[in-house]
């Protein structure tokens, strides 16, 4: 499922508790997620104390390479430019695969959803629809209680039934009807605002001093501001909202119409062949860099102007691997993105995406095993549906589909907040005593965003933001404790997590101990992790 913007409409249309956090009366500090609870009262990760600790111990840092598999990155963002990975074996812009890795001019990473002609996939279909229509002819008339002797047939039949339920029976008719009716009205006002402001993309901050006289523009402004307030962020833009509405309408259309093959016409690889890997292009910005830019800044942005931010890790390089469209990613692209990152030296991979179906999970599992064999840590978002993923599917995940164990180099991350910022557990976060390893700050996280001039910043919320908080913390630890294995990094981060005690179950009103929502039962803490890592180092 697409995770870039979670449940934007629920608060406005349905008013349910599954909506994102309510904006707090007091705006938290922009770096609240890095703060120390004991000294500031905010439930951050105690980053300053962690740096003070490694300084006290006179530890030197080594540069760590973090790959971000995402939608793209703004390579012109001033606070990311110093930390973007530069392929040392590639000569920029010469149209030659200098390092013979199958990818021409991959200076900062690679785009697996681009074409050799320079075009890029922006929007794509949802995996449930792809699975449903791919298997429909085979299983449509098969009785629901059928039993198969072939395990592969059994798995595919279960997948088909689940996809059918999701595509045909999982549509909120009232919500989609609202969007279908409202979208043209929103677009009418949007066209006027775009002209008045002189910019194609704007957010609620841009609308603060904008006083439209046109009725349509007034309605569009009012709706967008309502969505921003309901989600606790002024950075939600007109384009993001439009894309979300269009995406939900596409989901509804899938109930009666096979999804369009967005990727096939542009990428032109053999999508059925995992060994066909030399596809894509070098455009890691690709016109869709908001999400990847925000996540990358959380990990390692370097403040250049006094008004921006500092990321968590202070000695990193960020490699962007573009594989996530507006819609659901394809398993082949994720598998190849992981392999690319590993082959080019990434030590940690941050993955803020996910979906409900994984028809080629074996391909992804093989890539995860490959990363495991190369001592690479994978950090993945738990998702933003306020559901228990112990009992509902969420992909990718560390459980190998062949039944032969579970990845030991994998951390699944839920999102935490603050009592002054919507609650300790984010109301949208997925959870699971077995499947979510740890929680990390993911509500109103301030970071780098794309925009003219390269000095743009804003808030975003989601397990998508909590994931780079963990990836950044892992990078910090590896900087100062470079001998830690991926398994030891996972152990240190989870073992040192701090239990906040009784918290609300996301999406509901009941309360439980955090131990019931994750395996570690806590929120990550960089200071406690550094102390634990140092103790292991001395032995």
N, C-alpha and C positions, 0 to 999 in steps of 0.2 A: 504493500500500500504506500502511496505517496506520503512522505512525512514532512515535507518542507513547510507546510502550513496546516496545522492541526485544527480541525473542527471550527473553522472561522465562522460558520453560520449558526452553530448550535445555540450559542448564547442569545443571538438576535432573534432567531426564528422559533426555537423551541424552549429556550430558557432552562435547559437541564443542567444538572450538576456535572455533566461530562465535558462542559465547556472549559476553555483555558482559564487560567487564573484571573481573578478580578484585580483590576488595578488597585494598588494600595493607596491609602491616604498619604503616606509619606514615600516619596521616591527614594529607593535605596541608592547608596553610592554606586558609581559606574563600575567600580571594581569589587562589588560586594562579594562576588564568588571567590575572590582571592583572600578575603579577610579572615582574621582569627576570631573565633567566637568569644574566647575568654577576654580579649582586650577590646573588642568592638561590639560584641553582641550579635554579630551577623554570622550565620551558619556557613561560612566559607571554608576554604581548604588550608588556611594558615600558611600561605605561601611565603610571606615575609619571614616568619619564624623558621621556615624550612631553609631559606637562603642564609639566614643568620647562622643556622646550625652548621651548614657545610662550610661557611666561611670560618667559623670558630674552629672547625676541625682541619682547616687549611687544605681542603680538597680542591683539586683543579678539575675544570670541566673539559670534556671532549665533545666535539660537535656530533650531534645525532641527526639522522635523516628520517623524517616522518613523511610518509605518503598519505595524502588525503584523497580518497576515492569519493568523488562528488560530482556536482553539476558544472564545475568550472571555477576559475579564480581570476580576479581582476589583476593582471600582471602590471598594471600601472598604479596600483595602490601603494602610496609612498611608504607605508609602514610594513608592507609585505615584500617590496622589492629587495630589501637587503637580505631577506631570508629565503627567497625562492631558490630552489635547487637549480644549479646549472650543470648540465651534462658535460663533464670535462672532455669527453671523447668525441663530441659533436661540434662541427663548425657551423655557426648560425647562418641560416638563409642560403646555403649553397645548393640546396635541392639534392643532396647526396646523403646516403645512409653511411656516414663516416665510421660509426662504431659497429656496423654490420649486425645490428640487433633487430633488423626488420622494420625500423621506424625512422623515416627521414626527418631530419631537423627537430628531433625531440629534445629541445633545449631545457624546458622546465617540466617535462612530463609527456603524457600522451593522451589523445582523445579517441577513445574506442567507439564513440557514437558519431563519428564524422566520416565524410567521404573523401576519397583521394582528390576529388575536384574542388575541395574546399568547403563544400556545404556541410551543415551540421544538423543532427537530429535535435529538435527542441522539445516538441510534444510527442508523446507515445501513448499507446493503449495501456490497459491494466491487465496484469497477468491472469487474473481470474477469467476475463473475457477471452484471452488467447488460449488458455487451457480448455475452456468450455467448447469453443468452436473447433479447436484442433481434434478433440476427442468425441465430438458430438456424433459424427457419422458412425463411429465404431460402437458407441455405448448407448445411443439414444433409446433404442428399443430393447435393451437388456433389462430384465427384471431387477428391481432394486435390491433384492435379497440374494442375488446370484453369488455363487462361490466359484473361484478360479483356482486351478491347480498351479498355474504359473504365478510366482510372487510378483513379477513385474506387472502382469495383467491386473492382479488384485490391487496393487498400489495405484495404477492408473485409473481403475474403476472408482476407487474411493476418491481420488483427486477430481475425477469428472463429476461425481455426485456433489462434492463440496463446492466445486466451481459453479455448477448449475444453480445450486442454492444461493450462492453469492450473487450471480449475475441476474438470474430470473426472479429470485425471491428476496434479494437483499436491498431492493431499491426503496428509499423513502419517497413515496409518491408525492406527498405534500411538499417536501423540501425541494425536490426537483422541479415541481410545477411552479413553485415560488421563483426559483432561479430562472427558469425558462421565460417567465413573465417579466421578471425584474431586470434581467441582464440588458435587454434593449434600452430600458429606461436609464439604467446606470451608464451605458455607453453614450447615450445622448448627452447627458450632463458631463461625462468624462471628456468628450470632444471639445466642449466649451472651456472646461478648466485647463486642458492641455494648451489650448490657444491663448487663454488669458495669462497662464503662468509662463508660457514659452518653453515648456519642457514636456517630453513625452511621458516621463514617469515622475510621479510625485507621491508624497506620503502625508500623514496627518500633521507632521511638523510644518510642512509646506503650506498646509491649509489654515494654520492658526491665524494668520493675518490676511487671509483671502476672504473678501466679502462679496460673493457673487450677487448679481441682480437677476440673473436668469433663473427661472423656476427649476429647470432640469439640473442646472449646476448646483443649486441649493440642496436639492434632494440627494445628489451624488455625494456632495460634501458631507451631509448629515449622516448618510449611511456608512461611509468610510470611517468617520470619526466614531460612530457607534461601535464598529468592529474593532477599531484600535483600543477604545476604552475597555471593551469586553475581553480583550486579549492582553491588556496591560502593556501595550507597545505602540508608540507613535510611528514606528518605522514600516508598518504594513503599507504597501504601495498600491496604487490603482492597478498596475499591471499584475501584481501578485493576486489581487482579489479577482480580477477578470479571468486569469488563468485558472484559478481554483473553481470558479463557477463553470467555466467551460469544461473543465475536467470532470466535474460531477455530472454535468449534462451528458458528456461522452459516456460515462459509466451507465447512465440510464439508457442511452441509445443502444448499448451493447446487449441489452435484453432481447432485442429484435433484429439487430444488425451486426454482422461480423465486424470485428475491429479492423480499421485500416492498417496496412503494413507500413507504418511510418518509417521504420528503420531500414527495411529491405531496399527501398528505392534509392536511399542515400548512401548507405554503407556498402552495399553490394558485395558482401562476403557470402560464404556458404554457412548460414546460421546453424545448419544441422551438423557441422563438422567442427569440433572443438580444436582440432589441429590446424585449422585455417586461421592463423593468428596475425598475419601481416596485413591488417586492415586498419582503417581510421586515418587521422591526420594529426598534425602538431598543434592545432588551435585549441589550447586549454582554456581560453576565455570564452569563445563561442557564443557570446551574446546572452549567456545565462549564468553569470558568475555570482549572484547574490549569496547563495547558500554556501558554496565552497569558500568564498572570500571571508564570510563571517566565521566559519569553522576554522579556517587557517589562522585568522587573527587571534582567536582564543588560544591556539597552541603556541604561536611564536611571534606575534607582531612586535615590532621594535618602535617605540615612540620616537618620532622625528621632529615633532613640532610643539610638544608640551600640552596639546589638547587631545591627543589620541590615546592610545592604550599601549600597555606592555602585555605581551602574551605571557603564558605561564613559564615556558622554557626559554632561557636566555641565550642558548647556543645551539640552535637548530637550523636545519634547512627543510623547506617544505616542497615536496614533490606533488604536483597535481596530476591525478589520473582521472580523466573525465569519462564517466560511464553511467551517469544517472540523469535521465531526462525528466521532463515534466510528465509524469506518468510512472509506470513501473519499469525498473531496470530489467535487462535480460540476463539470465544466468551466465551465458557465454561471455558477455562483456565483463561481468564481475569476476569470473574465474580468470580471465586474461588480464584484468586490471591488477588483481592480486599477484599474479605471476610476474607481470611487468615490474611492479614495485619491488618485489623480492629480487628479481634479476638485476635491478639497477641500484641495489644497495640499501633499500629502506629497512630500518630496524623496527619500526612501529608503523602500523597502518590504521588510520582512523576512518571509520565507515558509518556515516550518518544517513542511512537509508534502510529500507526494508519493505516487505510485501507479505501477502498471505499464502502465496503459492510459489513452488520452486520446481518446475517440471524437469529441469536438468540439474538437480541438486548434486548428483554425483560429480559433475564437472567442477562445481564450486568446492565440494568436499576434497577433491583431488588437489585443488589449488591451496586449500587450507592446510592439507597434509604437507604440501610442498613448502609452504611458509613455516610450518612447524619444524620440518627437517632443516631449515636454514636459520632457525632461532629468531623468528620474527613474531612479534606480538600483534595480535589483531584485536581492535577495540570497536565494538558495534553497538548501535543504538537499540534500545529495547522497544521503541515505538510509542506512539502518542494516542492510543485508543482507550486508555484507562482499563485495560483488560489484563487478566491473569494469563501470562503466556506459558505457565505450567500446563495449562489445559487447552490452549488455543494456539494455532500455528503462527509462527513468526519467522520469516526467513530473511537472510541466511542465519543459520544457527550452528553451534558447535557439535551437534549430534549427527554422527555420520549415518547416512541413509542405509549403508550396507550392514548396519548393526555392529560394526567392529569398533566400538568405543566412542570416545568424545575428544574433541580437540583440547589439548592442554595449554595452548597458547592463545586463548580466547577470553575476552572479558565482555560481558553484556551489561549495559549501563542504563539504569533508570534515572529520572530527573528529580532532583530535590529543589526546594525553595527556601523560604525563610518565614518565620511567624509574622514578620512585618511586610512580607512580600507574597502573600497568598497561602502560606502554610509550609511546613517542613517538607511534605511530599507534594510534588506538582500534581494538580488535579487531573492532568491529562496523561500522566505517565503510565506505561505498562509496568507490571510488576510480576514477581514469581519467586517463591521460596527456593525453587530448584533452578530456574532458568535465568533469573536476573542476578548478577553477581554483586553489584554494588550500585549505590546511588551517588550522584554528583550534581552540583548546581546546574540548573537548566532553565531557570525562570528569569526573564528580563536580563539576559546576558549582553553586555555592551561590547561590541567588537567592530572590526573593519567591515565596510560595505563598499560596493562599487559606486562610482560617480565621477563626474568631471573634476579635474584638478587633483585627484588622487588622495584627498584628505576628507573622507566621508566615513561616518561611524553611526551605529544605531543598535537598538536592542532587538533581540529575537529570543524566542523561547521554544523549548522542545528537548526531547532526548537527543536530538541532533546537536544541541549545544552542550549537553552534559557529556557527550562522547568525546569531543576534543578537550574538554576539561580533564578527562581521565587520560587521554592520549598525551596531552601536554604535561601532565604530572608524571606519566611514565617516561617521557623524554627527559624531564628534569632529573629524575632518578638515574636514568642511564647516562646522562652527562657526567654525573659525579660518582656513579658506581658502574663503570662500563663493563665489568665482568659479570653482571647479573644476566642470567639467562631469561628467555621469555617467560618460562614457568616461574622463575624466582620473582620477576617483576610482577606477575599476576598475584603471587602469594603475598608479596610485600604490600601491594596496594589494597588487597582485600583484607588481609590480617590486621592492618593498621586502621581500617575504617572505624569511624566513631559512631556508636549506637546512640541516636537521639532519644531513645525511649519510645513512648507511645505516640503514634502518628495516625493520621487519617488514611484509610485505604483510598487510593486515587479513584475519583469518579463517584464516590459515595460519602456517607456520613459516619459510617462505623470506624472505630479506631482499633488498632492493634499495635503490638510492638514491631519495630522495624524488622526484627528477625523473621517475621512472618511474610515479608515482602521481598527478601533477597537472601542469597546464601551467606553473605557477610554480615547482614543485618545492620549496615551502617553507611555513612557518607564518607567519601574519601577525605584524607587529611595528609597533605604533602609533608608536613612537619613530622607527624608520627611515622609516616612511611620512610622518611629519611633516617630517622633514629633506628628503625628496625633494619633498614638496609645497612646502616653503619655497623650495627651489632653483628649482622651476618658476615660483614666484611672482616671483622676482627677475628672471627673464629678460624 
